[in-house]
Amino acid sequence: MTISRSSHKDQKSYHSSKDFFISYTHADQQWAEWIAWQLEEAGYTTVLQAWDFHAGGNFVLDMDTATKQAKRIIAVLSEDYFTSSFTPSEWAVAFRRDPTGEQGILVPVRVRLCDVEGLLGPIMYIDLIGQGEQAAQATLLARVKRERHKPTKAPAFPSIAHTRSERPTFPNALPRIRNHIKTLESPQDSFSLNQADHSQESHYPFTMHGLQKGGFVEDSAGSSASSESASKATTASTPPLGTRLRIYDTHASYVVAVAWNPHGSRIASAGGDGTVQVWESDTGQLLQTYRSHPWRLAKVNWPPTIYTIAWSPEGLRLASAGDGTNILVWNATTGQTLALYQGHSGLLPNVYAIAWSPDGKYIASACSCTGLDKTIHVWDVTTGAPVKRLNASYGFINFSVLTIAWSPDGLHIAAASGNKTIQIWDAVTGQHISTYQTHSGWVSHLAWSPDSKWIASAHTDCIAQVWDTLTGRSVLMYHGHTDRVRYIAWSPDGTCIATASNDRTVQLWSPRTGNHICTYRGHSHWTTSVTWCPDGTRISSGSNDKTVHIWQAK
C-alpha cells in the first residue's frame, strides 16, 4: 500500500480516532517519522507532530486532542526523551488510562541507548537498537500486534544432538562469508614473502596515501583470497591463538579501514569501492552499506576511497572520510546521515585521519592537501561548528597528517605528519604540549594505551615504537616486520600490541618487553588495518586482498 502525504485522507482532521500517537523529542524525529511510516504502510493510522500539527494551530490543544483520540501511544525512547520537559505529560496520558498495562496502550520503543527507569521501567519495550532496517521493521510490526509469538514450527528437542557450536545463518540473506578454523604457522617460521609479487604490485597506480603508507593494490581478476572448505567447529573449547575464524569478502576493492564497535557485535569496513559496510561479527551478516560519499568521477565509474572510519564511543554512530574534504557522521543502524563537516579546504584534498573525543561530542580531523590551511580541526558533532584548530604546520606547499589519536582520558590529542615528529596538544585548551622526534619520515598510525600513559606508533621503515608520554622518550622499538608498518592497535587490557604491515602479516607483541607473541599470515596481500574485539579475544584485519579476516587473539 502506497500512502501519499498529499492525499485527501491525510489532509482531513486528526480529530477522528487514530491507532497511534507518536511521542518523541526533536532529536529523534527521524526515528519517529520512520516508525510512523512503517505503521501506516502496514495499514495503521498515526498522529505525528511533524506531519499533523500545522502553522496557526494551538500546540497545546492539538497535543491534548491527539493524545485523547489515539487508541495507543508510542514513546520513542532515548536519553533525550527522558530529559525532555514535555514528553512525561504525553506518556502519562496512556499510563493513566492503562496503569497495569493489560491493554498495551503505552508502547515504548527504544531507539537509542538509555536506562528505562521509574514508572516506565516495568513496562516491556520494543528494542530496535542494533538492528538493520528490515529486522527493525519486522520487530516493530510484530510487537505492536500484541499477539502470541508462538513459532510456526515445533522447536527442536533440547538434546545434545541438536546443539550447535555455530549460530545458524539465515538462507539467502548473507554475503559470501567463509568460516575457517585454520591454525597459523609457528611464530618461529621465517617470512615467506614473494619479492616478485611486490615488483608486480609496483605497476599499479598509487594514491598519495598509498605512497606514504605503502600503497593500495588490487588483486588480479577481482578475486579475493583462495577459497577453502569451511571447517565445522563442534567443540566449545577456545580455538588456538592465531586461528582464523571467518573471512568477509564482499568488498569490490581493497580494504583500507576496519573498526570493531564498542559492544563487540558489529564490524565496519571500508576502502577503495567507496562504501562503508557494517556487518555482524559473529555471523558475517551484512547489516548496512553506506554510499553517501561523493564519487571522484561518477561519469567514468570512479568511486572514492574511504581511508578512515571510527565508531562513536556509545557505538551507535560512525564517522567516515576519504577522498575530498567531506567528513560524514551517520547512524550505523539506519544509514541516515546525521552530520556533514565541510570545514576543510585545499587542492587535491584527502582526509586520512579522524578521531572521536571519549565523550562522543567532538571529532578531530585533518585534511591532507595543497593549501594554506595546515591545522587540525576540532568540531562539534551535533552542530558541525568548529571548536578549535591545532597548528600542525608542516611543509611549504603540501600538508599531510596521516593519523590522529585522542587519548582515552580525553585530555590530549596526538598527531603525526611527514616531518618526523609526533605532536601532542591539550585537548581542552588546544595548547601545544610536546613534540616527539622520530627516526622515520612517515608515521603511518598512532594509538594511545588504554591508560593514556603510552603512545604506540607505526612507521614506514618497518618498525613500531612505544613512547612514554611523561618523558616524551621512545622506550621500545619492535623490529619484527620486513616491510612498512601501516597500522597499530593496543589490546583492550593494554598487555599486547597488534601491527599490520605490507609484509602481509599481522604481528602480536608485548609493549613492555617487545617479545614476539604471534604472527598471522592469512592475507594474500598487504595488511592495511587491524582492530581488537572489545573483550580482547579476537582480532579483525583488513587487506588489499579485498577481505577482512577475524581470528583468535587469545
Secondary structure as GFF3:
##gff-version 3
##sequence-region A 1 554
A	DSSP	alpha_helix	8	11	.	.	.	ID=ss1
A	DSSP	beta_strand	18	23	.	.	.	ID=ss2
A	DSSP	three_ten_helix	26	28	.	.	.	ID=ss3
A	DSSP	alpha_helix	29	41	.	.	.	ID=ss4
A	DSSP	beta_strand	46	47	.	.	.	ID=ss5
A	DSSP	alpha_helix	49	52	.	.	.	ID=ss6
A	DSSP	alpha_helix	59	69	.	.	.	ID=ss7
A	DSSP	beta_strand	70	77	.	.	.	ID=ss8
A	DSSP	alpha_helix	79	83	.	.	.	ID=ss9
A	DSSP	alpha_helix	87	97	.	.	.	ID=ss10
A	DSSP	beta_strand	106	110	.	.	.	ID=ss11
A	DSSP	three_ten_helix	118	120	.	.	.	ID=ss12
A	DSSP	beta_strand	126	127	.	.	.	ID=ss13
A	DSSP	alpha_helix	133	144	.	.	.	ID=ss14
A	DSSP	three_ten_helix	160	162	.	.	.	ID=ss15
A	DSSP	beta_strand	177	182	.	.	.	ID=ss16
A	DSSP	alpha_helix	195	201	.	.	.	ID=ss17
A	DSSP	alpha_helix	208	213	.	.	.	ID=ss18
A	DSSP	three_ten_helix	220	222	.	.	.	ID=ss19
A	DSSP	beta_strand	244	248	.	.	.	ID=ss20
A	DSSP	beta_strand	255	260	.	.	.	ID=ss21
A	DSSP	beta_strand	266	271	.	.	.	ID=ss22
A	DSSP	beta_strand	276	280	.	.	.	ID=ss23
A	DSSP	beta_strand	286	290	.	.	.	ID=ss24
A	DSSP	three_ten_helix	298	300	.	.	.	ID=ss25
A	DSSP	beta_strand	306	311	.	.	.	ID=ss26
A	DSSP	beta_strand	317	322	.	.	.	ID=ss27
A	DSSP	beta_strand	327	331	.	.	.	ID=ss28
A	DSSP	beta_strand	337	341	.	.	.	ID=ss29
A	DSSP	beta_strand	347	356	.	.	.	ID=ss30
A	DSSP	beta_strand	362	370	.	.	.	ID=ss31
A	DSSP	beta_strand	375	380	.	.	.	ID=ss32
A	DSSP	beta_strand	386	391	.	.	.	ID=ss33
A	DSSP	beta_strand	398	399	.	.	.	ID=ss34
A	DSSP	beta_strand	401	406	.	.	.	ID=ss35
A	DSSP	beta_strand	412	417	.	.	.	ID=ss36
A	DSSP	beta_strand	421	426	.	.	.	ID=ss37
A	DSSP	beta_strand	432	437	.	.	.	ID=ss38
A	DSSP	beta_strand	443	448	.	.	.	ID=ss39
A	DSSP	beta_strand	454	459	.	.	.	ID=ss40
A	DSSP	beta_strand	464	468	.	.	.	ID=ss41
A	DSSP	beta_strand	473	478	.	.	.	ID=ss42
A	DSSP	beta_strand	485	490	.	.	.	ID=ss43
A	DSSP	beta_strand	497	501	.	.	.	ID=ss44
A	DSSP	beta_strand	506	509	.	.	.	ID=ss45
A	DSSP	beta_strand	516	520	.	.	.	ID=ss46
A	DSSP	beta_strand	527	532	.	.	.	ID=ss47
A	DSSP	beta_strand	538	543	.	.	.	ID=ss48
A	DSSP	beta_strand	548	552	.	.	.	ID=ss49
###
